[in-house]
Amino acid sequence: MGDRTLDTTGERQGRDFVTDLTKKSVDLSRWYTEVIQKAELADYWQIHGFQVIRPYGYAIWELMQAGLDGRFKATGHKNVYFPLLMPESLLTKEAEHVEGFAPEVAWVTEAGGEKLAERLAIRPTSEAIFGTMYSKWVQSWRDLPLLLNQWCSVVRWEKATRFFLRTTEFLWQEGHTAHRAEDEARQETMRMLDTYRDFVERDLAVPVIPGRKSEAEKFAGADSTYTIEALMPDGQALQSATSHFLGQNFARAFDITFQDLDSQRKHVWTTSWGLSARTLGAVIMVHGDDSGLIFPPRVAPHQVVIVPIPARASRPTDEEAVRGAVEAARQALTGAGLRVEVDWSDKTPGWKFSEWELRGVPLRVEIGPRDVQKAQAVLVRRDTREKTFAPLAGLPAAAADVLEQVQAVLYDRAVAFRKARTSRAASLDELKVALQAAPGFVLAHWCGSAECEARIKAETGATIRCIPFEEPETADGVAAQPGPGSCVVDGKPSAQRALLARAY
Amino acid sequence: MGDRTLDTTGERQGRDFVTDLTKKSVDLSRWYTEVIQKAELADYWQIHGFQVIRPYGYAIWELMQAGLDGRFKATGHKNVYFPLLMPESLLTKEAEHVEGFAPEVAWVTEAGGEKLAERLAIRPTSEAIFGTMYSKWVQSWRDLPLLLNQWCSVVRWEKATRFFLRTTEFLWQEGHTAHRAEDEARQETMRMLDTYRDFVERDLAVPVIPGRKSEAEKFAGADSTYTIEALMPDGQALQSATSHFLGQNFARAFDITFQDLDSQRKHVWTTSWGLSARTLGAVIMVHGDDSGLIFPPRVAPHQVVIVPIPARASRPTDEEAVRGAVEAARQALTGAGLRVEVDWSDKTPGWKFSEWELRGVPLRVEIGPRDVQKAQAVLVRRDTREKTFAPLAGLPAAAADVLEQVQAVLYDRAVAFRKARTSRAASLDELKVALQAAPGFVLAHWCGSAECEARIKAETGATIRCIPFEEPETADGVAAQPGPGSCVVDGKPSAQRALLARAY
């Protein structure tokens, strides 16, 4: 398959490449799996549930890391690297924790040619590892707070898996902090939840609802778990990050104590919080369209792709002029701090347009012989496909402006969709109808009992995503603040509405 | 232990803190282990051979990553994340490879509550994993070259371990590339070796000798392995990075073929190359002194520490003036792009001096009431302890200047030490004497046979570190270029001298 074949059929193949893609509007699940492979974000691995993250997918993760890591460091957190493996005896120290995680653990039982005396767990999460070290490092109130974070992968043996959303090994960051006082630990828990909200909404353009998890849904070993919940296009919720107030549970299990100012020996208060590559799955699902991905400019590996429009073969001077203008544009855009790709491949423009649309580049710049003559470039934004012209001299400002608009539009679209798919239900029947008619978030009163929670789940398939701090906007436009009512299941008093949805 | 205790005894404790440290000049090995713990770079973990990398140690690793990653990306490489685990059947596909690594592998045999049908290896290195995916992705010459890299941890079950230098799990990067032609793959192998040399010499200020490994010392599965070798203060060599030309070994084992321009199906040519956190061990050993660490400014987490000198309690105006001057200095230095720490703790200046010296901060800036009066700051560089004064207004330029000097001096010192510890030997006896008298590098003719190599190792404890591209400077000042001679063991012809040393 040489150059010539591609040259003559490129345009058609380019269209096929996209035509082949299942329409997102028809089958979200298939579209999701296909677009990830076509755009070369990830691929399958030989072990069930594992994935390979390819350069384009990893580039987004690196930008997500940069956005979060800057926020962590600005709030005084420091990065570390703790071990991959822990002895079984450590994992079992905190009773609820082991109960929650042991069934999903991958165990190392042989190493260096020998059977090991004790099984070693590949970390499913590292509370037990950090707890062990904190118990050694923390002696005095002067050693507190400890504000540590690590970027790593963890392993949880899952049965039903899906690219990014649920994989057996996944990339994430896990923050682990220890504090002198309860209120300080509580503040940290909320501060990190708000850091996640800020990052996911501003950088990823995905609106989320923050709130507290029910007892049934909280992290194994936590006193309370807080979450940010996003809504996917099929009306299912996706938990996008969690922040746990661990109380003194791990401090007691791992004997993390300090001598306070009053000379008393006390247990510390700890928190943990994490965001994983699963949130990249939310970005893909929320913003993409029938033609492929749409990446929010702040995390798009290429914010701008320049597609040179070829001159007629009979006009070599034109070709040189285009080449010069494209190179100048690339330099100007890069100089303005934008991430720019130029597609000099020998594919046809049509093929390139389709390919970069599928790959979700938020802005395409076309420069051809006629554009050079007019000292202009064609700008085509990915979200609306709107075409504008900008003078070559003013290209960086025009591009930056369009990118800001794309970022805002993606967020606004997602907010509008969520609003259209958020309702209130005053009874279990109303809840069922709401989840059937236009699946999404439903706000409903719940008394707080595990029985009613289980019945809701059994009858509707929906779970309590969180007890939200504020009620999100609903489709009917009726605003409401959290307030008391009656449980939709047993009619008992409810302090406020819970947020319900089926979930990934 | 409240404030008061510390205030009155801080000066003495500060001195103890350093006095406690074993002198590097007396016992390098103990000094090394102690200084890593005292400076809080790393700590032991509960599983033999594993370590915990603490914030200060991880901060250096992050700077090392940034330095290398920028170089990788500038040469067209892209980052990815490939799986932690591989089925045993993959590891065994390349015969030499499995022979080299299988004895060190940690095996997952149970997961998700079940015995696994096939053991899964935690990656000891990822040639087999990349090879498997490359075989799927590479179809045409258009898919080449593939230039991928990943930052991750790998596990090799080691018996004798030591912080950073040899740990069971270690952080590293591993590059894996596939090429259309042999010469291109060979060029890549050498280009990455030179990238390592440039990074280690310029950023880490550690001089290295590049060369080719002997057959006995090469990577399991490689056609040839190239290395950069550094010399530690005890005269032992430390392999600081390796770059492997894998020929078509992995291409054949993993069936990585492509259709070339001539329509023929051909095997690709592959390379792999890695640098690990062990190289941080070299930085620690090479530059430190009896008072502790000395970090090269380019990778020092704090390049400058400002120690405010307290005013007399009776002069609150002075205290305010110092606070203002320190804050202004911090802002000016940070604004100039320097990494700055201010030590506002309630320890005494003496304690702080000792502590930051132990932690290896290359430049200390002292600002006290008298300095403020004179609008100056005291600059004390860590390497020579030389004290100079700089006007507060010119502090950033003066600090940057000192840091450049420190970077250069550390490198020059290491080069001078290496030169003093490099010699030539014309016989096995001379080799023994050289290694005994002043352990270091010895250049000696070697015929290339495995028998002679084994005999050298058995009789002297030294191994062939590499066949160097150029002969390094020797203590006697006699320059020589690689040229023929007679093997020091069997007298047979030798094309050039090999570089020998005992090694970590």
Contacts between the chains, C-beta under 8 A, distances in Angstrom:
chain1	res1	chain2	res2	distance
A	1	B	140	5.8
A	1	B	142	7.8
A	1	B	259	6.9
A	2	B	261	6.6
A	43	B	133	6.7
A	43	B	136	7.3
A	43	B	137	7.9
A	45	B	82	7.9
A	45	B	83	4.8
A	46	B	86	7.4
A	46	B	87	5.9
A	46	B	90	7.0
A	46	B	132	6.7
A	47	B	83	6.8
A	47	B	85	5.9
A	47	B	86	7.6
A	47	B	87	6.5
A	47	B	120	6.5
A	50	B	83	4.5
A	50	B	85	6.9
A	51	B	83	7.5
A	52	B	80	7.3
A	52	B	81	7.6
A	52	B	82	5.4
A	52	B	83	6.5
A	52	B	133	5.7
A	53	B	80	5.9
A	53	B	81	4.2
A	53	B	82	7.6
A	54	B	80	5.9
A	55	B	78	3.7
A	55	B	79	6.8
A	55	B	80	5.6
A	55	B	148	6.7
A	58	B	78	7.5
A	58	B	79	5.1
A	58	B	80	5.0
A	58	B	81	5.6
A	59	B	78	7.2
A	59	B	79	7.4
A	61	B	81	7.5
A	62	B	79	6.5
A	78	B	55	3.7
A	78	B	58	7.5
A	78	B	59	7.2
A	79	B	55	6.8
A	79	B	58	5.2
A	79	B	59	7.4
A	79	B	62	6.5
A	80	B	52	7.3
A	80	B	53	5.9
A	80	B	54	5.9
A	80	B	55	5.6
A	80	B	58	5.0
A	81	B	52	7.6
A	81	B	53	4.2
A	81	B	58	5.6
A	81	B	61	7.4
A	81	B	153	7.5
A	81	B	171	6.1
A	82	B	45	7.9
A	82	B	52	5.4
A	82	B	53	7.6
A	83	B	45	4.8
A	83	B	47	6.8
A	83	B	50	4.5
A	83	B	51	7.4
A	83	B	52	6.5
A	83	B	169	6.0
A	84	B	122	7.6
A	84	B	153	6.1
A	84	B	155	6.8
A	84	B	169	5.3
A	85	B	47	5.9
A	85	B	50	6.9
A	85	B	106	7.7
A	85	B	155	7.9
A	85	B	169	7.3
A	86	B	46	7.4
A	86	B	47	7.6
A	87	B	46	5.9
A	87	B	47	6.5
A	90	B	46	7.0
A	103	B	112	6.9
A	103	B	113	5.3
A	104	B	112	6.3
A	105	B	111	7.1
A	105	B	112	7.9
A	106	B	85	7.7
A	106	B	108	5.0
A	106	B	110	7.5
A	106	B	111	3.9
A	106	B	112	7.5
A	106	B	120	7.7
A	107	B	108	6.5
A	107	B	109	6.9
A	107	B	110	4.3
A	107	B	111	6.5
A	108	B	106	5.0
A	108	B	107	6.5
A	108	B	108	5.5
A	108	B	109	7.8
A	108	B	122	7.0
A	109	B	107	6.9
A	109	B	108	7.8
A	109	B	109	4.7
A	109	B	110	6.3
A	110	B	106	7.5
A	110	B	107	4.3
A	110	B	109	6.3
A	110	B	119	7.5
A	111	B	105	7.1
A	111	B	106	3.9
A	111	B	107	6.6
A	111	B	157	4.5
A	112	B	103	6.9
A	112	B	104	6.3
A	112	B	105	7.9
A	112	B	106	7.5
A	112	B	157	3.2
A	112	B	158	7.9
A	112	B	159	7.5
A	113	B	103	5.4
A	113	B	157	7.9
A	119	B	110	7.5
A	120	B	47	6.5
A	120	B	106	7.8
A	122	B	84	7.6
A	122	B	108	7.0
A	122	B	122	7.7
A	132	B	46	6.6
A	133	B	43	6.7
A	133	B	52	5.7
A	136	B	43	7.3
A	137	B	43	7.9
A	140	B	1	5.9
A	142	B	1	7.8
A	148	B	55	6.7
A	152	B	153	7.8
A	153	B	81	7.5
A	153	B	84	6.1
A	153	B	152	7.8
A	155	B	84	6.8
A	155	B	85	7.9
A	157	B	111	4.5
A	157	B	112	3.2
A	157	B	113	7.8
A	158	B	112	7.9
A	159	B	112	7.4
A	169	B	83	6.0
A	169	B	84	5.3
A	169	B	85	7.3
A	171	B	81	6.1
A	259	B	1	7.0
A	261	B	2	6.6
